[in-house]
Amino acid sequence: MEELLKTVILPNTSYEIEHRWSGIMGVGNHKKPIVEQLSNHDYCGVRMGGMGVAIGSLIGQELADLI
């Protein structure tokens, strides 16, 4: 991503990266996210296939509804 930023998005432009984020990509054979209760106090909202930014708030609402 940083190489793309440096060479394509902002070539010949000075910039500083203020924050970095890393996460685990949750993918599987099916596209439908998994939203379920695992135990009395554990819930999961996973397998968004790289769409976490787009559907993360919906999955969060579904998790809140389960709780």
Helices and strands as residue ranges (DSSP letters): H 2-4, I 5-9, E 34-37, E 43-46, H 52-66
